[in-house]
Amino acid sequence: MRGVVVAPQPRAAEAGARVLEQGGNAFDAAIATAFVQMVVDPFMCGIGGFGTAHLCHVQRGEHRVESYAPDFSRPQLVRILAPGRFDGGSDPRGDGGGVVSARG
């Protein structure tokens, strides 16, 4: 096997390593790792999460880093993810400002 798989939960890393051992590529391993991580530690992984990926295309000699995170400061996203939760009394401004996240 050529590659490294890391994850907070050992079972998730093992699942990704198994995919590589069976001939899968890095993307296949990442999906398997993320899925198992979501199952064994759902409070630390899943929808609404954030992360960073280093994507590399060897044949083209190209690479890039993608960072993704939900922007909970946007009122429309808050209303989609938590409908009714921040309406009225719990959000005095009525614009979703009751929830704040900062990108790191």
DSSP file (Angstrom, degrees, kcal/mol; ACC not computed):
  #  RESIDUE AA STRUCTURE BP1 BP2  ACC     N-H-->O    O-->H-N    N-H-->O    O-->H-N    TCO  KAPPA ALPHA  PHI   PSI    X-CA   Y-CA   Z-CA
    1    1 A M              0   0    0      0, 0.0     2,-0.6     0, 0.0    20,-0.1   0.000 360.0 360.0 360.0 134.1    0.0    0.0    0.0
    2    2 A R        +     0   0    0     18,-0.2     2,-0.2     2,-0.0     0, 0.0  -0.967 360.0  50.0-112.7 118.1    1.2    3.5   -0.9
    3    3 A G        -     0   0    0     -2,-0.6     2,-0.4     2,-0.0    14,-0.0  -0.733  67.8-107.6 143.2 169.7   -0.3    6.2    1.2
    4    4 A V        -     0   0    0     -2,-0.2     2,-0.5     2,-0.0    -2,-0.0  -0.994  20.1-164.3-132.4 137.4   -1.2    7.5    4.6
    5    5 A V        -     0   0    0     -2,-0.4     2,-0.4     2,-0.0    12,-0.1  -0.991  11.0-179.5-123.8 127.0   -4.7    7.7    6.1
    6    6 A V        +     0   0    0     -2,-0.5     3,-0.1     6,-0.1    -2,-0.0  -0.960  10.4 151.3-126.5 146.4   -5.3    9.8    9.2
    7    7 A A        -     0   0    0     -2,-0.4     6,-0.1     1,-0.1    -2,-0.0  -0.960  52.5-111.3-163.1 155.3   -8.5   10.4   11.2
    8    8 A P  S    S+     0   0    0      0, 0.0    -1,-0.1     0, 0.0     3,-0.1   0.844 106.2  56.8 -61.4 -33.0   -9.4   11.1   14.8
    9    9 A Q  S >> S-     0   0    0      1,-0.1     4,-1.8    -3,-0.1     3,-0.7  -0.879  78.3-142.4-104.3 128.1  -10.9    7.7   15.3
   10   10 A P  H 3> S+     0   0    0      0, 0.0     4,-2.6     0, 0.0     5,-0.2   0.857 100.5  57.9 -55.9 -38.3   -8.7    4.6   14.6
   11   11 A R  H 3> S+     0   0    0      1,-0.2     4,-1.9     2,-0.2     5,-0.1   0.878 105.8  50.3 -61.9 -36.3  -11.6    2.6   13.0
   12   12 A A  H <> S+     0   0    0     -3,-0.7     4,-2.0     2,-0.2    -1,-0.2   0.922 111.1  47.7 -67.3 -43.9  -12.1    5.4   10.4
   13   13 A A  H  X S+     0   0    0     -4,-1.8     4,-2.4     1,-0.2    -2,-0.2   0.896 110.4  52.9 -63.6 -39.7   -8.4    5.4    9.6
   14   14 A E  H  X S+     0   0    0     -4,-2.6     4,-2.3     2,-0.2    -1,-0.2   0.886 106.6  52.9 -63.1 -39.0   -8.4    1.6    9.3
   15   15 A A  H  X S+     0   0    0     -4,-1.9     4,-1.8     2,-0.2    -1,-0.2   0.925 110.6  46.8 -63.3 -44.0  -11.3    1.7    6.9
   16   16 A G  H  X S+     0   0    0     -4,-2.0     4,-1.9     1,-0.2    -2,-0.2   0.902 111.4  51.3 -63.6 -41.2   -9.5    4.2    4.6
   17   17 A A  H  X S+     0   0    0     -4,-2.4     4,-2.6     1,-0.2    -2,-0.2   0.887 107.2  54.1 -63.7 -38.9   -6.3    2.1    4.8
   18   18 A R  H  X S+     0   0    0     -4,-2.3     4,-1.7     1,-0.2    -1,-0.2   0.896 105.4  53.4 -61.5 -40.2   -8.3   -1.0    3.8
   19   19 A V  H  <>S+     0   0    0     -4,-1.8     5,-2.7     1,-0.2    -1,-0.2   0.924 110.8  46.5 -60.9 -44.1   -9.6    0.8    0.7
   20   20 A L  H ><5S+     0   0    0     -4,-1.9     3,-1.7     1,-0.2    -2,-0.2   0.911 109.8  53.5 -64.2 -42.1   -6.1    1.6   -0.3
   21   21 A E  H 3<5S+     0   0    0     -4,-2.6    -1,-0.2     1,-0.3    -2,-0.2   0.818 106.5  53.7 -61.7 -30.4   -4.9   -2.0    0.3
   22   22 A Q  T 3<5S-     0   0    0     -4,-1.7    -1,-0.3    -5,-0.2    -2,-0.2   0.293 130.4 -92.0 -90.3  10.4   -7.7   -3.2   -2.0
   23   23 A G  T < 5S+     0   0    0     -3,-1.7    -3,-0.2     1,-0.3    -2,-0.1   0.475  78.3 141.1  99.1   2.5   -6.6   -1.0   -4.8
   24   24 A G      < -     0   0    0     -5,-2.7    -1,-0.3    -6,-0.2     2,-0.1  -0.273  47.3-118.5 -72.0 164.6   -8.7    2.1   -4.2
   25   25 A N     >  -     0   0    0      1,-0.1     4,-2.3    -2,-0.0     5,-0.2  -0.358  33.5 -90.9 -96.1-178.4   -7.4    5.6   -4.8
   26   26 A A  H  > S+     0   0    0      1,-0.2     4,-2.4     2,-0.2     5,-0.2   0.865 125.6  52.5 -62.8 -37.4   -6.9    8.4   -2.3
   27   27 A F  H  > S+     0   0    0      2,-0.2     4,-2.3     1,-0.2    -1,-0.2   0.932 109.2  49.2 -65.3 -44.6  -10.4    9.9   -3.0
   28   28 A D  H  > S+     0   0    0      1,-0.2     4,-2.3     2,-0.2    -2,-0.2   0.920 112.7  48.6 -57.6 -44.0  -12.0    6.5   -2.4
   29   29 A A  H  X S+     0   0    0     -4,-2.3     4,-2.7     1,-0.2    -1,-0.2   0.885 109.2  52.4 -65.3 -38.9  -10.1    6.2    0.9
   30   30 A A  H  X S+     0   0    0     -4,-2.4     4,-2.6     2,-0.2    -1,-0.2   0.909 110.2  47.8 -64.5 -41.6  -11.1    9.7    2.0
   31   31 A I  H  X S+     0   0    0     -4,-2.3     4,-2.5     2,-0.2    -2,-0.2   0.933 113.8  46.9 -65.1 -45.5  -14.8    9.0    1.4
   32   32 A A  H  X S+     0   0    0     -4,-2.3     4,-2.4     2,-0.2     5,-0.2   0.918 113.3  49.4 -61.9 -43.1  -14.6    5.7    3.3
   33   33 A T  H  X S+     0   0    0     -4,-2.7     4,-2.6     1,-0.2    -2,-0.2   0.933 112.3  47.2 -62.0 -46.9  -12.7    7.3    6.1
   34   34 A A  H  X S+     0   0    0     -4,-2.6     4,-2.3     2,-0.2    -1,-0.2   0.893 111.5  51.5 -63.4 -40.2  -15.1   10.2    6.4
   35   35 A F  H  X S+     0   0    0     -4,-2.5     4,-1.7     2,-0.2    -2,-0.2   0.951 113.3  43.2 -62.9 -48.6  -18.1    7.9    6.3
   36   36 A V  H  X S+     0   0    0     -4,-2.4     4,-2.9     1,-0.2     5,-0.3   0.903 112.0  54.4 -65.5 -39.5  -16.8    5.7    9.1
   37   37 A Q  H  X S+     0   0    0     -4,-2.6     4,-2.0    -5,-0.2    -1,-0.2   0.906 107.7  50.8 -58.1 -41.6  -15.7    8.7   11.1
   38   38 A M  H  < S+     0   0    0     -4,-2.3    -1,-0.2     1,-0.2    -2,-0.2   0.856 113.3  45.8 -65.2 -34.9  -19.3   10.1   10.9
   39   39 A V  H  < S+     0   0    0     -4,-1.7    -2,-0.2     1,-0.2    -1,-0.2   0.927 119.4  37.2 -74.6 -45.6  -20.7    6.7   12.1
   40   40 A V  H  < S+     0   0    0     -4,-2.9    -2,-0.2     1,-0.2    -3,-0.2   0.699 134.6  21.6 -84.2 -18.6  -18.3    6.2   15.1
   41   41 A D    ><  +     0   0    0     -4,-2.0     3,-1.9    -5,-0.3     4,-0.3  -0.459  68.3 166.1-144.9  67.1  -18.0    9.8   16.1
   42   42 A P  G >  S+     0   0    0      0, 0.0     3,-0.6     0, 0.0    -1,-0.1   0.708  72.4  62.3 -63.9 -21.3  -21.1   11.7   14.8
   43   43 A F  G 3  S+     0   0    0      1,-0.2     3,-0.1     3,-0.0    -5,-0.1   0.631 108.5  42.6 -79.4 -10.6  -20.6   14.7   17.0
   44   44 A M  G <  S+     0   0    0     -3,-1.9     2,-0.3    -7,-0.2    -1,-0.2   0.338 118.4  36.3-113.5   5.2  -17.2   15.5   15.4
   45   45 A C  S <  S+     0   0    0     -3,-0.6     2,-0.3    -4,-0.3    -1,-0.1  -0.995  77.9  60.6-156.7 147.8  -18.1   14.8   11.7
   46   46 A G  S >  S+     0   0    0     -2,-0.3     3,-1.8     4,-0.1   -11,-0.0  -0.856  83.0   0.9 132.9-164.7  -20.9   15.3    9.3
   47   47 A I  T 3  S+     0   0    0     -2,-0.3     3,-0.1     1,-0.3    -2,-0.1  -0.273 125.0  27.8 -60.0 138.3  -23.1   17.9    7.7
   48   48 A G  T 3  S+     0   0    0      1,-0.2    -1,-0.3     0, 0.0    33,-0.0   0.456  95.8 125.3  88.3   0.9  -22.2   21.4    8.9
   49   49 A G    <   -     0   0    0     -3,-1.8     2,-0.3    20,-0.1    -1,-0.2  -0.110  47.9-141.1 -80.5-175.4  -18.6   20.4    9.5
   50   50 A F        +     0   0    0     19,-0.2     2,-0.3    -3,-0.1    19,-0.2  -0.934  26.5 143.8-142.7 165.4  -15.5   22.0    8.1
   51   51 A G  E     -A   68   0A   0     17,-2.5    17,-2.6    -2,-0.3     2,-0.3  -0.989  36.1-109.8-179.6-175.9  -12.2   20.9    6.8
   52   52 A T  E     -A   67   0A   0     -2,-0.3     2,-0.4    15,-0.2    15,-0.2  -0.995  21.4-166.6-138.8 140.8   -9.3   21.3    4.4
   53   53 A A  E     -A   66   0A   0     13,-2.8    13,-2.9    -2,-0.3     2,-0.7  -0.996  14.0-148.9-131.5 135.4   -8.2   19.1    1.5
   54   54 A H  E     -A   65   0A   0     -2,-0.4     2,-0.4    11,-0.2    11,-0.2  -0.914  22.6-163.8-101.0 111.6   -5.0   19.2   -0.4
   55   55 A L  E     -A   64   0A   0      9,-2.9     9,-2.4    -2,-0.7     2,-0.4  -0.831   7.7-175.4-102.6 131.7   -5.9   18.1   -4.0
   56   56 A C  E     -A   63   0A   0     -2,-0.4     2,-0.7     7,-0.2     7,-0.2  -0.990  19.2-164.4-132.5 130.3   -3.1   16.9   -6.3
   57   57 A H  E  >> -A   62   0A   0      5,-3.2     5,-1.8    -2,-0.4     4,-1.3  -0.910  11.9-169.8-111.4 100.6   -3.2   15.9  -10.0
   58   58 A V  T  45S+     0   0    0     -2,-0.7     3,-0.5     1,-0.2    -1,-0.2   0.902  80.4  53.4 -62.0 -46.6    0.1   14.2  -10.5
   59   59 A Q  T  45S+     0   0    0      1,-0.3    -1,-0.2     2,-0.1    -2,-0.0   0.864 117.2  38.1 -59.6 -36.5    0.0   13.9  -14.3
   60   60 A R  T  45S-     0   0    0     -3,-0.3    -1,-0.3     2,-0.1    -2,-0.2   0.612 104.3-127.9 -88.5 -13.1   -0.7   17.7  -14.7
   61   61 A G  T  <5 +     0   0    0     -4,-1.3     2,-0.3    -3,-0.5    -3,-0.2   0.810  63.7 136.2  69.2  29.0    1.7   18.6  -11.9
   62   62 A E  E   < +A   57   0A   0     -5,-1.8    -5,-3.2     2,-0.0     2,-0.3  -0.829  26.0 168.6-111.2 146.3   -1.1   20.7  -10.3
   63   63 A H  E     +A   56   0A   0     -2,-0.3     2,-0.3    -7,-0.2    -7,-0.2  -0.989   3.6 175.4-150.0 155.4   -2.2   21.0   -6.7
   64   64 A R  E     -A   55   0A   0     -9,-2.4    -9,-2.9    -2,-0.3     2,-0.5  -0.982  25.6-127.1-153.6 159.4   -4.4   23.2   -4.7
   65   65 A V  E     -A   54   0A   0     -2,-0.3     2,-0.5   -11,-0.2   -11,-0.2  -0.954  21.0-164.3-113.2 127.6   -5.8   23.5   -1.2
   66   66 A E  E     -A   53   0A   0    -13,-2.9   -13,-2.8    -2,-0.5     2,-0.4  -0.948   2.9-169.7-112.5 128.0   -9.5   23.7   -0.6
   67   67 A S  E     -A   52   0A   0     -2,-0.5     2,-0.4   -15,-0.2   -15,-0.2  -0.942   6.9-176.4-113.7 139.6  -10.9   24.9    2.7
   68   68 A Y  E     +A   51   0A   0    -17,-2.6   -17,-2.5    -2,-0.4    -2,-0.0  -0.999  11.5 153.7-140.2 138.3  -14.6   24.6    3.4
   69   69 A A        -     0   0    0     -2,-0.4   -19,-0.2   -19,-0.2     2,-0.2  -0.972  44.2-104.9-158.1 144.1  -16.6   25.7    6.4
   70   70 A P        -     0   0    0      0, 0.0     2,-0.9     0, 0.0     3,-0.1  -0.494  27.2-138.6 -70.1 144.5  -20.2   26.7    6.9
   71   71 A D    >   +     0   0    0     -2,-0.2     3,-1.9     1,-0.1     6,-0.2  -0.785  24.1 177.4-105.2  87.8  -20.7   30.4    7.4
   72   72 A F  T 3  S+     0   0    0     -2,-0.9    27,-0.2     1,-0.3    -1,-0.1   0.507  71.5  76.1 -73.1  -1.9  -23.2   30.5   10.2
   73   73 A S  T 3  S+     0   0    0     28,-0.2    -1,-0.3    27,-0.1     3,-0.1   0.640  75.0  91.6 -80.6 -11.7  -23.1   34.3   10.2
   74   74 A R  S X> S-     0   0    0     -3,-1.9     4,-1.7     1,-0.2     3,-0.7  -0.739  71.6-149.7 -83.6 117.6  -25.2   34.3    7.0
   75   75 A P  H 3> S+     0   0    0      0, 0.0     4,-2.2     0, 0.0     5,-0.2   0.857  93.5  57.2 -56.3 -39.2  -28.9   34.5    8.1
   76   76 A Q  H 3> S+     0   0    0      1,-0.2     4,-1.5     2,-0.2     5,-0.1   0.865 106.0  50.2 -65.2 -33.8  -30.2   32.5    5.1
   77   77 A L  H <> S+     0   0    0     -3,-0.7     4,-2.7    -6,-0.2     5,-0.3   0.905 108.9  52.0 -68.5 -40.5  -28.0   29.5    6.0
   78   78 A V  H  X S+     0   0    0     -4,-1.7     4,-2.4     1,-0.2    -2,-0.2   0.913 109.2  50.3 -60.3 -42.5  -29.2   29.6    9.6
   79   79 A R  H  < S+     0   0    0     -4,-2.2    -1,-0.2     1,-0.2    -2,-0.2   0.832 112.5  47.0 -67.5 -31.0  -32.8   29.5    8.4
   80   80 A I  H  < S+     0   0    0     -4,-1.5    -2,-0.2    -5,-0.2    -1,-0.2   0.935 118.9  38.4 -73.5 -47.0  -32.1   26.5    6.2
   81   81 A L  H  < S+     0   0    0     -4,-2.7    -2,-0.2     1,-0.3    -3,-0.2   0.783 132.6  23.9 -78.1 -27.6  -30.2   24.5    8.8
   82   82 A A  S >X S-     0   0    0     -4,-2.4     3,-1.6    -5,-0.3     4,-0.7  -0.507  80.2-165.3-137.2  67.2  -32.4   25.4   11.8
   83   83 A P  T 34 S-     0   0    0      0, 0.0    -4,-0.1     0, 0.0    -3,-0.1  -0.305  76.3  -0.2 -60.6 131.1  -35.8   26.4   10.5
   84   84 A G  T >4 S+     0   0    0      1,-0.1     3,-0.9    -5,-0.1    -5,-0.1   0.254 103.4 104.8  80.4 -14.1  -37.8   28.2   13.2
   85   85 A R  T <4 S+     0   0    0     -3,-1.6     5,-0.1     1,-0.2    -1,-0.1   0.851  86.8  33.5 -71.6 -33.4  -35.1   27.9   15.8
   86   86 A F  T 3< S+     0   0    0     -4,-0.7    10,-0.4    -8,-0.1     2,-0.3   0.005  91.9 115.3-114.3  28.4  -33.9   31.5   15.7
   87   87 A D  S X  S-     0   0    0     -3,-0.9     3,-0.9     3,-0.1     2,-0.2  -0.716  76.8 -14.6 -93.0 147.9  -37.2   33.2   15.0
   88   88 A G  G >  S+     0   0    0     -2,-0.3     3,-1.4     1,-0.2     6,-0.2  -0.405 128.5  11.0  71.3-130.4  -38.8   35.5   17.5
   89   89 A G  G 3  S+     0   0    0      1,-0.3    -1,-0.2    -2,-0.2    -3,-0.1   0.752 122.4  57.4 -62.7 -31.1  -37.5   35.7   21.0
   90   90 A S  G <  S+     0   0    0     -3,-0.9    -1,-0.3     1,-0.3    -2,-0.1   0.674 114.7  38.6 -78.4 -13.5  -34.4   33.6   20.6
   91   91 A D  S X  S-     0   0    0     -3,-1.4     3,-1.1     1,-0.1    -1,-0.3  -0.758  70.4-174.9-133.4  86.9  -33.0   35.9   17.9
   92   92 A P  T 3  S+     0   0    0      0, 0.0    -1,-0.1     0, 0.0    -2,-0.1   0.796  84.9  48.4 -58.4 -31.4  -33.9   39.5   18.9
   93   93 A R  T 3  S-     0   0    0      1,-0.0    -2,-0.0     0, 0.0    -5,-0.0   0.747  97.6-140.2 -80.2 -21.9  -32.5   41.0   15.7
   94   94 A G  S <  S+     0   0    0     -3,-1.1    -8,-0.0    -6,-0.2    -5,-0.0   0.654  76.4  99.2  74.7  15.5  -34.4   38.5   13.6
   95   95 A D  S    S-     0   0    0     -8,-0.0    -8,-0.1   -19,-0.0   -19,-0.1   0.231 102.9 -97.0-119.3  14.7  -31.5   38.1   11.2
   96   96 A G  S >  S+     0   0    0    -10,-0.4     3,-1.7    -5,-0.1    -9,-0.1   0.508  84.3 130.9  84.6   2.7  -29.8   35.0   12.4
   97   97 A G  T 3   +     0   0    0      1,-0.3    -1,-0.0   -11,-0.1    -6,-0.0   0.573  51.8  81.5 -69.2  -7.1  -27.3   36.9   14.4
   98   98 A G  T 3  S+     0   0    0    -12,-0.1     2,-0.5     1,-0.1    -1,-0.3   0.649  91.2  55.9 -70.3 -13.5  -28.0   34.7   17.4
   99   99 A V    <   +     0   0    0     -3,-1.7     2,-0.4   -27,-0.2   -21,-0.1  -0.977  69.8 176.5-120.9 130.5  -25.6   32.2   15.9
  100  100 A V        +     0   0    0     -2,-0.5     2,-0.4   -27,-0.0   -27,-0.1  -0.996   8.5 177.4-134.9 137.6  -22.0   33.1   15.1
  101  101 A S        -     0   0    0     -2,-0.4     2,-0.5     2,-0.0   -28,-0.2  -0.990  15.5-149.2-133.8 148.8  -19.1   31.1   13.8
  102  102 A A        -     0   0    0     -2,-0.4     2,-0.2   -30,-0.1    -2,-0.0  -0.958  18.8-124.1-118.2 132.5  -15.7   32.4   12.9
  103  103 A R              0   0    0     -2,-0.5   -34,-0.0     1,-0.1   -32,-0.0  -0.544 360.0 360.0 -72.7 137.3  -13.5   30.9   10.2
  104  104 A G              0   0    0     -2,-0.2    -1,-0.1     0, 0.0    -2,-0.0   0.448 360.0 360.0 -99.1 360.0  -10.2   29.8   11.6
